[in-house]
Amino acid sequence: MIELQHIRRDFLVGDQTVHALDDINLCIDRAEYVSIMGPSGSGKSTLLNLVGLLDRATSGQYLLDGDDVTTLSDVQQAQTRNRRIGFVFQAFHLVPRLTAAENVELPLVLAAVPVDQRKARVAAALQTLNLTDRAHHKPDQLSGGQRQRIAIARATITEPAVLLADEPTGNLDHKSGGDVIDTLEALNRRGITLIVVTHDAELGARAHRRVLMRDGRVEADTPA
Amino acid sequence: MNGRDVSSFAWGALRGYPTRTLLMLLAMAIGVAAVVVLTSLGEGARRYVTDQFSSLGTNLLIVLPGRSETAGANPTTMMGETPRDLTLDDALALRRSYSVRRIAPLNVGSADIRWRGRQREVTVIGTNAQMLAIRHWKLSQGKFLPATDMDLATPVCVIGGLIRRELFGATRAVGEWLRIGDRRFRVIGVMRSEGRSIGVDVQETVMIPVASAQQLFNTPSLFRILVEAKSRESIPSVKQFIVDTLQERHQGERDVTVITQDAVLATFDRIFSALTYAVGGIAAISLMVAGILIMNVMLVAVSQRTAEIGLLKALGAAPRQIVTLIMAEALLLSALGAGSGLLLGEGASALIRYAFPVLPAHAPLWAALSAVLVALSTGLLFSLLPARRAARLDPVLALARR
């Protein structure tokens, strides 16, 4: 489902070229649960951004469900992000002035889904995550774990095939981090492809497939 | 994203930062209100002056003895040499045109008036019955000069309100005999005080039949002849008729000057309209300043909300959608500002009208409309740059910042 071929990503720092990703070849199947680990600067976040179409490769090919997405226009990439990819961030990135329900609704608003459908889908998503009673709270009235679960509801509201999580528990205590991981894994069991970038060895070890990165290259790729 | 989603998102963003929104609204509102108030003042002044002039008489032509080559009302025409006097017969001859509705001869001099030992020097006007209608004057008591033949020197007079008060006090003036110079006149009417009237102050004059004035001042000549045309369109033909008729009567000499009221009026109208446009334009500059403020504020808003914009991109907002959202916010801001500015401006104009009832300070429609239009278009124009900057934002960098 995700196929990366000879992906390179170079950054220009001053007059020096830094190879953030250096000839990455990676295939991830539908419904896989993959963790990407590695020290800071190993290129794991860059890889995630690239898979999430937030960044473009300097060279190489990226096939998503067999479609070459490296050559898509900005608008097509935006559409692909909206429908096929979900993001969960370390810092949650909820819009502070919108309620929990409105935050979850946002991708549907951008996709111009009719209002009545939107409301029903948001209600269902909140129900699944046991957050119905928090629907009309603003983010600052929610706990960290609740915020991250709202963010997960938002990432999955358009029913994407891929869920990308960048340090999803990085800002959370152990208990609520556990809740968040349970939520993500439950989604994976229902068929979503889950890719988690993390520093946390314990979290990384839970994944069925572990990719270890160093200096922009895949150092180890261990299937469960 | 449909229009409702865009506007509710923009509205939410505005409400999310109330201080910023209020300050911007204030800037925009002051700009629009300035345009409305200043143009309404200009328009008020214009209407005040035109009202003043039309209160002197409508479709009025003024015939002066003497002629200079330069047309218009300048000191030379007013005091030019008088080869031949205007006479009562000249005035009578002007009645022959079908396009002439009314004619009033005018003779002016000053004389002492006396009543029971009280004495005062006043301006005495010799004229006829039609003067009242030509000048739109009103009486407060009695009657105006009788509509007799113009050459009949009836010993009656109509006095101004001030003279009645000063001379007669509490005594009833109508019916009393008054001495003007060495002749006796009976008071038959009192003028009502006029709210506005440029030129002769009716309050301080005494009016007598023109023939009586000619006897009193011992002169056969007239100071002016006022001619009222039937309509505005007939003014040029009446003017030609007057010049031709009097030339014929004055042995082929073109020795009169005819001034039309409308020419003077049109000039003032133009001057004040230009003034209104000028102050409106100056006020519009403040609107442009408000537009630049909007740009600044939107630029700050974009950098304040970098993470939010990055998030919208990650959630699948196309660059065009980001541009739309930012511009909708600016448009909403300027629309609200323009709306409250319009209310503020109209309120201020109403206050001016209340405080100075003589000044009909109404903002012209074009000014209000263009103020709102300028407000909206500056809002849109100046949000273009911030919106495009937001659309170009790199989502990876935007989301990395926290």
HADDOCK unambig.tbl for C-alpha pairs under 7 A between the chains (distance, minus, plus):
assign (segid A and resid 54 and name CA) (segid B and resid 314 and name CA) 6.73 0.50 0.50
assign (segid A and resid 54 and name CA) (segid B and resid 395 and name CA) 6.33 0.50 0.50
assign (segid A and resid 54 and name CA) (segid B and resid 396 and name CA) 6.32 0.50 0.50
assign (segid A and resid 75 and name CA) (segid B and resid 318 and name CA) 5.22 0.50 0.50
assign (segid A and resid 78 and name CA) (segid B and resid 313 and name CA) 6.93 0.50 0.50
assign (segid A and resid 78 and name CA) (segid B and resid 316 and name CA) 4.34 0.50 0.50
assign (segid A and resid 78 and name CA) (segid B and resid 317 and name CA) 5.81 0.50 0.50
assign (segid A and resid 78 and name CA) (segid B and resid 318 and name CA) 5.27 0.50 0.50
assign (segid A and resid 79 and name CA) (segid B and resid 316 and name CA) 5.57 0.50 0.50
assign (segid A and resid 81 and name CA) (segid B and resid 314 and name CA) 6.58 0.50 0.50
assign (segid A and resid 81 and name CA) (segid B and resid 315 and name CA) 6.30 0.50 0.50
assign (segid A and resid 81 and name CA) (segid B and resid 316 and name CA) 5.00 0.50 0.50
assign (segid A and resid 82 and name CA) (segid B and resid 315 and name CA) 5.29 0.50 0.50
assign (segid A and resid 82 and name CA) (segid B and resid 316 and name CA) 4.03 0.50 0.50
assign (segid A and resid 93 and name CA) (segid B and resid 311 and name CA) 6.77 0.50 0.50
assign (segid A and resid 95 and name CA) (segid B and resid 308 and name CA) 6.38 0.50 0.50
assign (segid A and resid 97 and name CA) (segid B and resid 16 and name CA) 5.83 0.50 0.50
assign (segid A and resid 107 and name CA) (segid B and resid 315 and name CA) 5.62 0.50 0.50
assign (segid A and resid 107 and name CA) (segid B and resid 316 and name CA) 6.90 0.50 0.50
assign (segid A and resid 109 and name CA) (segid B and resid 1 and name CA) 5.68 0.50 0.50
assign (segid A and resid 109 and name CA) (segid B and resid 5 and name CA) 6.86 0.50 0.50
assign (segid A and resid 110 and name CA) (segid B and resid 1 and name CA) 5.15 0.50 0.50
assign (segid A and resid 110 and name CA) (segid B and resid 316 and name CA) 6.98 0.50 0.50
assign (segid A and resid 110 and name CA) (segid B and resid 317 and name CA) 6.00 0.50 0.50
assign (segid A and resid 111 and name CA) (segid B and resid 1 and name CA) 6.29 0.50 0.50
assign (segid A and resid 112 and name CA) (segid B and resid 1 and name CA) 4.33 0.50 0.50
assign (segid A and resid 112 and name CA) (segid B and resid 2 and name CA) 6.36 0.50 0.50
